[in-house]
Amino acid sequence: MELHLEAFDTIATGLLRDAEGGWIRGYCRRLGVCSAMRAELWEIHNRLLIAWREGYMKVLLESDRSLAIHLIKNISGEGAHAPLARNIIQLCKKEWEVQ
């Protein structure tokens, strides 16, 4: 498999682990040119979406980007990241437990 990246392309990568820290699944998504904040929001969104689709009912979401978590918890207005943050909020409101 070949991967061709243009200058300044951003890749969102992440993984899901079980309660003991064992690997469940990883992912990689090409985002194109975007900010570090947008990349982190996409990583959070992707992790939640994969966990939901895989049927997990209890999720502990960890992120080293406290600003991204703050943005999601305190979204207001129509800033550049608002639609993606709202998608994350909608995922969190599904019938499961997300911390």
Secondary structure, DSSP 8 states (H G I E B T S, - for coil): ------TT-EEEEEEEE-TTS-EEEEEEEEEES--HHHHHHHHHHHHHHHHHHHT-SEE----S-HHHHHHHHT--TT-TTHHHHHHHHHHHTSSSEE-
